[in-house]
Amino acid sequence: MKVEFVNATKEFVERGSREKRMVKAVDNLSLTIESGKLYGFLGPSGCGKSTSLFMISGIHDFTSGSLLFDGKDVTNLPPDKREVGMVFQNYALYPHLSVRENIEFPLVNSKSLTKKLKARAKERGIAFKDLIGEMIESVAKIVEIGQLMERKPSELSGGQQQRVAIARALVKEPSILLLDEPLSNLDARLRLQTREEIRKIQKRTGITTVFVTHDQDEAMNICDEIAIMREGRLQQTGKPQEVYDRPCNLFVAKFLGSFPINVLNGSVKDNELYIGNTAIRRVEIPDGDYSVGIRPENIVQSVEGDFKLSVISDERHGGVELISGETDDGQKLSAVRNLALPLSVGTAECFSIKKDGVIIFDSDERRIFQC
């Protein structure tokens, strides 16, 4: 199912506002989610990502704009008519029901869905109960919880509960699967494991899946495409690595990255970009002052380099050793150590910048040049 937002806006009354001032949670959003993709809404708390998800589901209505499913306007369609499966942050499993009963619940408690399935059972010449059993076993196999069917939610791990919640959403045979911060309640090890399971389930089913998270590592690792949001407005969309490599503005550049991007004060004179007193790149932009972004992994210790840094410290982060250094005008930044070269804290060492590793932003924080 292809999903399209067209100039979509959602306003709420600001909490505690006596004047009932309206706040735009989503502001004039236009984007397309192609059929069969795993798509991530990404951004800090309050950016509008969950509101956008709830607008797809029908939980939130539209203040203005429209929503299309495969070109059909569904803006005013009730939630139960949208063929959408939703997995909430807290999983919302019924504690008194078994796993099997939790998965079965939407099939026997939705009048429209029950009516549809009874007609299907009649066409196949089987009992309604047998059809329900087949559907439950099928999704249980997809999410690999067949051995857990008679357990209660309290007897499951967080990752197992997550899979049950996904199974309950999938059993309705939705055209779109919506996941709202699905991994936030899991510990680090389970997050890694479960995000890969979500990816496998999505590939296996081929269902258009929309995934909301504030964790950029999750989005970067499992999504086909991402949308970065800030204060209700869309900042950038695209394949995760492309957005990471070529951020459209300083906000996106800062938001993405396991290690924070270095943001330095730079200046251009006669087509030379200077950091402090050192010219580091030839550029084709007007003279003036600019913000310069360089990711730590794009600055590498070398025998001869683009500039020198006074080494302050070095720290190991897993398989990467990062150097904290200082430019000749006192600006601090992080770079990657070359373990084949000697390093002494307090000395000046040479560093090279990789191709396209320098991103230049103007006074409005827009990317204007990359080299």
PLY file of the C-alpha trace (Angstrom):
ply
format ascii 1.0
element vertex 371
property float x
property float y
property float z
element edge 370
property int vertex1
property int vertex2
end_header
0.00 0.00 0.00
1.38 3.39 -1.04
0.86 6.15 1.53
0.87 9.86 0.66
0.60 12.89 2.90
-0.53 15.97 0.96
-0.04 19.30 2.79
-1.13 17.60 6.00
-1.45 19.66 9.18
-2.56 18.66 12.67
-3.16 21.27 15.37
-3.79 20.78 19.08
-4.78 23.22 21.81
-1.66 24.00 23.83
-1.79 22.42 27.27
-2.41 24.97 30.02
-3.19 27.74 27.53
-6.04 29.91 28.80
-6.36 31.52 25.39
-6.63 28.06 23.81
-3.65 28.78 21.63
-3.23 26.25 18.82
0.04 24.40 18.31
0.96 22.68 15.05
2.13 19.17 15.91
2.46 18.42 12.17
2.91 21.37 9.85
2.13 21.11 6.12
3.61 17.62 5.70
3.94 16.27 2.17
5.73 12.97 1.56
5.27 9.60 -0.13
5.86 6.17 1.40
6.19 3.64 -1.39
4.41 0.29 -1.19
6.32 -2.51 0.52
8.90 -0.24 2.17
10.03 -0.09 5.79
9.85 3.63 6.41
11.09 5.44 9.52
9.90 8.68 11.08
12.82 10.00 13.08
13.35 12.99 15.32
13.50 14.26 18.91
10.56 14.16 21.31
7.77 16.50 20.24
8.82 16.66 16.58
5.52 15.23 15.25
6.60 11.73 14.29
4.06 9.84 16.44
1.33 12.31 15.48
2.06 11.55 11.82
1.74 7.82 12.57
-1.59 8.35 14.34
-2.82 10.39 11.36
-2.16 7.37 9.13
-4.05 5.09 11.52
-7.01 7.45 11.87
-6.52 7.96 15.61
-5.88 11.66 14.87
-7.92 13.54 12.32
-6.53 16.22 10.01
-6.77 19.94 10.63
-6.07 20.41 6.92
-4.56 18.52 4.02
-5.21 14.94 2.97
-4.03 11.34 3.18
-4.02 8.93 0.24
-3.75 5.13 0.20
-2.83 3.93 -3.30
-4.18 7.22 -4.64
-7.50 6.96 -2.79
-8.40 9.75 -0.37
-8.85 8.20 3.09
-8.56 11.41 5.12
-12.01 11.00 6.65
-12.17 7.20 6.63
-12.75 5.66 10.11
-9.80 3.76 11.62
-11.51 0.36 11.35
-11.95 0.84 7.60
-8.30 1.62 6.82
-6.84 -1.92 6.97
-4.07 -0.72 9.27
-2.33 -2.74 12.00
-0.93 -0.81 14.95
1.72 -1.79 17.50
1.94 0.63 20.41
4.97 1.50 22.51
3.67 -0.42 25.55
2.45 -3.40 23.43
-1.05 -3.19 25.07
-1.40 -6.95 25.56
-4.28 -8.23 27.70
-2.62 -9.70 30.82
-5.45 -12.18 31.58
-5.40 -13.68 28.06
-2.96 -16.21 26.65
-0.77 -15.39 23.66
-3.21 -17.26 21.43
-6.17 -15.34 22.84
-4.37 -12.01 22.49
-3.72 -12.69 18.80
-7.29 -13.89 18.29
-8.84 -10.86 19.99
-9.11 -8.47 16.99
-10.52 -11.23 14.77
-13.52 -11.94 16.99
-14.14 -8.48 18.44
-14.36 -6.42 15.28
-17.80 -6.69 13.68
-16.58 -5.75 10.21
-13.59 -8.11 10.32
-15.61 -10.98 11.80
-18.23 -10.57 9.07
-15.54 -10.63 6.39
-13.88 -13.74 7.82
-17.16 -15.64 8.24
-17.87 -15.02 4.56
-14.38 -16.34 3.69
-14.88 -19.45 5.85
-18.21 -20.11 4.14
-16.60 -19.80 0.70
-13.93 -22.32 1.69
-16.43 -24.64 3.29
-14.74 -24.68 6.69
-15.82 -23.62 10.17
-15.16 -20.03 11.22
-13.25 -21.32 14.25
-10.94 -23.39 12.03
-10.20 -20.39 9.80
-9.31 -18.32 12.85
-7.01 -21.11 14.05
-5.23 -21.22 10.68
-4.68 -17.47 10.68
-3.30 -17.47 14.22
-0.90 -20.35 13.48
0.25 -18.62 10.29
1.25 -15.35 11.99
2.73 -17.21 14.95
5.03 -18.99 12.50
6.01 -15.71 10.84
7.06 -14.09 14.12
8.38 -17.39 15.55
6.30 -17.63 18.74
4.63 -21.01 18.12
6.01 -22.44 21.37
4.58 -19.56 23.44
0.92 -19.76 22.49
-0.47 -20.88 25.86
1.60 -18.51 27.99
0.35 -15.27 29.56
2.12 -11.96 28.80
3.66 -11.91 32.30
5.52 -15.11 31.41
7.19 -13.55 28.37
10.32 -11.46 27.92
10.05 -7.95 26.50
11.16 -9.16 23.07
8.59 -11.97 23.10
5.83 -9.55 24.08
6.87 -7.35 21.18
6.52 -10.25 18.74
3.07 -11.10 20.14
1.99 -7.49 19.61
3.24 -7.63 16.02
1.44 -10.96 15.46
-1.81 -9.44 16.76
-1.44 -6.58 14.28
-0.50 -8.89 11.37
-3.35 -11.36 11.92
-5.81 -8.71 10.73
-4.05 -8.89 7.34
-3.40 -5.14 7.23
-2.17 -3.31 4.18
-0.05 -1.09 6.43
1.76 -1.94 9.68
2.44 0.95 12.08
5.04 0.66 14.86
5.19 3.42 17.49
8.55 3.41 19.35
8.40 -0.41 19.43
11.82 -0.97 21.00
12.00 1.76 23.62
11.07 -0.57 26.52
13.78 -3.13 25.75
17.35 -3.31 27.01
20.24 -2.69 24.62
20.82 -6.35 23.70
17.13 -7.02 23.07
16.79 -3.84 21.02
19.46 -5.06 18.61
17.90 -8.51 18.37
14.31 -7.31 18.02
15.01 -4.65 15.41
16.51 -7.34 13.18
13.43 -9.50 13.78
11.19 -6.60 12.74
13.22 -6.24 9.57
12.93 -9.96 8.80
9.16 -9.94 9.44
8.69 -6.95 7.16
10.71 -8.55 4.36
8.84 -11.83 4.79
5.39 -10.22 4.62
6.11 -7.37 2.20
3.72 -5.12 4.13
4.26 -1.36 3.97
5.60 -0.65 7.45
5.98 2.72 9.14
8.31 2.82 12.10
8.57 5.71 14.60
11.69 6.13 16.74
13.91 8.77 18.32
16.87 6.36 18.09
18.80 7.12 14.91
20.76 3.84 15.12
17.50 1.87 14.81
16.33 3.89 11.82
19.70 3.83 10.08
20.02 0.06 10.40
16.60 -1.30 9.42
14.72 1.32 7.36
14.61 1.53 3.57
13.95 5.26 3.85
13.68 7.78 6.66
11.99 11.10 7.26
13.68 13.50 9.71
11.27 15.83 11.52
11.72 18.87 13.72
9.00 20.85 15.51
6.33 19.39 13.25
8.07 20.15 9.99
9.71 17.70 7.62
13.45 18.35 7.30
14.69 15.66 4.90
13.72 12.29 3.43
15.73 9.62 1.66
17.75 6.47 2.12
19.39 6.48 5.56
23.00 6.50 4.35
22.29 9.23 1.79
20.69 11.45 4.43
23.60 10.77 6.77
26.23 11.53 4.12
24.49 14.61 2.68
22.35 16.27 5.37
20.31 19.16 4.03
20.88 21.31 7.11
22.81 21.52 10.37
19.95 20.05 12.43
19.94 16.82 10.40
23.74 16.67 10.49
23.74 16.98 14.28
20.86 14.58 14.83
22.36 11.67 12.88
25.56 9.94 13.91
26.75 7.58 16.64
29.45 10.17 17.38
28.40 13.85 17.23
29.49 15.73 14.14
32.21 18.34 14.68
30.80 21.81 14.02
33.53 24.42 13.59
33.69 28.11 12.82
35.23 28.53 9.38
35.84 31.28 6.90
36.30 31.49 3.14
38.76 33.82 1.47
39.71 33.69 -2.21
38.09 30.24 -2.61
40.02 28.76 0.32
38.21 27.38 3.38
40.06 28.17 6.59
39.74 26.62 10.03
41.67 29.02 12.20
44.78 29.90 10.24
44.85 26.68 8.22
43.46 26.37 4.70
41.88 22.91 4.44
39.91 22.90 1.16
39.42 24.71 -2.13
35.78 25.79 -2.36
33.50 27.59 -4.80
31.44 29.80 -2.53
31.58 33.53 -1.69
33.99 34.87 0.91
32.56 35.01 4.42
32.04 33.14 7.67
30.43 29.71 7.73
29.67 26.75 9.97
31.73 23.72 8.95
30.64 20.18 9.76
33.08 17.25 9.71
32.16 13.85 11.10
34.80 12.28 13.37
35.18 9.23 11.12
36.06 11.55 8.22
39.10 12.98 10.04
41.88 10.41 10.27
45.37 10.65 11.74
47.97 10.56 8.94
51.65 11.08 8.21
50.95 14.22 6.18
47.53 15.82 6.43
45.22 18.71 5.74
45.90 20.27 9.14
47.37 19.65 12.58
45.61 19.13 15.88
46.99 19.43 19.38
46.02 16.12 20.97
44.10 16.48 24.24
43.11 12.85 24.86
42.20 9.59 23.17
39.41 7.20 24.13
38.37 3.78 22.87
34.73 3.34 21.82
34.31 -0.33 20.97
36.41 -0.93 17.85
37.11 2.78 17.28
39.66 4.96 19.06
38.71 8.63 19.03
41.14 11.46 19.56
40.02 14.72 21.11
42.03 17.55 19.63
42.26 21.31 19.31
42.81 23.43 16.21
45.30 26.30 16.06
42.53 28.75 17.05
41.38 26.68 20.03
38.36 24.89 18.53
37.83 21.36 19.83
36.95 18.37 17.66
37.07 14.58 17.56
38.96 12.46 15.02
39.83 8.80 14.43
43.23 7.53 15.49
45.35 5.57 13.04
46.64 2.74 15.24
49.63 2.24 12.93
50.98 5.68 13.87
52.40 6.84 17.21
50.39 9.27 19.31
51.35 11.43 22.26
48.92 13.53 24.26
49.97 17.17 24.21
51.70 16.99 20.81
50.51 18.29 17.43
49.63 15.49 14.99
48.67 15.55 11.30
45.16 14.65 10.16
43.56 14.15 6.76
39.94 14.73 5.82
38.24 12.23 3.55
36.69 13.25 0.22
33.28 14.90 0.67
33.96 14.91 4.41
33.60 18.69 4.77
30.05 20.08 4.84
29.58 23.85 4.77
26.43 25.49 6.14
25.30 29.09 5.66
23.93 31.47 8.30
20.49 29.82 7.94
22.11 26.43 8.70
21.45 25.08 5.19
24.06 22.93 3.48
25.47 24.95 0.59
28.66 23.08 -0.30
30.35 19.76 0.33
33.90 18.78 -0.51
0 1
1 2
2 3
3 4
4 5
5 6
6 7
7 8
8 9
9 10
10 11
11 12
12 13
13 14
14 15
15 16
16 17
17 18
18 19
19 20
20 21
21 22
22 23
23 24
24 25
25 26
26 27
27 28
28 29
29 30
30 31
31 32
32 33
33 34
34 35
35 36
36 37
37 38
38 39
39 40
40 41
41 42
42 43
43 44
44 45
45 46
46 47
47 48
48 49
49 50
50 51
51 52
52 53
53 54
54 55
55 56
56 57
57 58
58 59
59 60
60 61
61 62
62 63
63 64
64 65
65 66
66 67
67 68
68 69
69 70
70 71
71 72
72 73
73 74
74 75
75 76
76 77
77 78
78 79
79 80
80 81
81 82
82 83
83 84
84 85
85 86
86 87
87 88
88 89
89 90
90 91
91 92
92 93
93 94
94 95
95 96
96 97
97 98
98 99
99 100
100 101
101 102
102 103
103 104
104 105
105 106
106 107
107 108
108 109
109 110
110 111
111 112
112 113
113 114
114 115
115 116
116 117
117 118
118 119
119 120
120 121
121 122
122 123
123 124
124 125
125 126
126 127
127 128
128 129
129 130
130 131
131 132
132 133
133 134
134 135
135 136
136 137
137 138
138 139
139 140
140 141
141 142
142 143
143 144
144 145
145 146
146 147
147 148
148 149
149 150
150 151
151 152
152 153
153 154
154 155
155 156
156 157
157 158
158 159
159 160
160 161
161 162
162 163
163 164
164 165
165 166
166 167
167 168
168 169
169 170
170 171
171 172
172 173
173 174
174 175
175 176
176 177
177 178
178 179
179 180
180 181
181 182
182 183
183 184
184 185
185 186
186 187
187 188
188 189
189 190
190 191
191 192
192 193
193 194
194 195
195 196
196 197
197 198
198 199
199 200
200 201
201 202
202 203
203 204
204 205
205 206
206 207
207 208
208 209
209 210
210 211
211 212
212 213
213 214
214 215
215 216
216 217
217 218
218 219
219 220
220 221
221 222
222 223
223 224
224 225
225 226
226 227
227 228
228 229
229 230
230 231
231 232
232 233
233 234
234 235
235 236
236 237
237 238
238 239
239 240
240 241
241 242
242 243
243 244
244 245
245 246
246 247
247 248
248 249
249 250
250 251
251 252
252 253
253 254
254 255
255 256
256 257
257 258
258 259
259 260
260 261
261 262
262 263
263 264
264 265
265 266
266 267
267 268
268 269
269 270
270 271
271 272
272 273
273 274
274 275
275 276
276 277
277 278
278 279
279 280
280 281
281 282
282 283
283 284
284 285
285 286
286 287
287 288
288 289
289 290
290 291
291 292
292 293
293 294
294 295
295 296
296 297
297 298
298 299
299 300
300 301
301 302
302 303
303 304
304 305
305 306
306 307
307 308
308 309
309 310
310 311
311 312
312 313
313 314
314 315
315 316
316 317
317 318
318 319
319 320
320 321
321 322
322 323
323 324
324 325
325 326
326 327
327 328
328 329
329 330
330 331
331 332
332 333
333 334
334 335
335 336
336 337
337 338
338 339
339 340
340 341
341 342
342 343
343 344
344 345
345 346
346 347
347 348
348 349
349 350
350 351
351 352
352 353
353 354
354 355
355 356
356 357
357 358
358 359
359 360
360 361
361 362
362 363
363 364
364 365
365 366
366 367
367 368
368 369
369 370
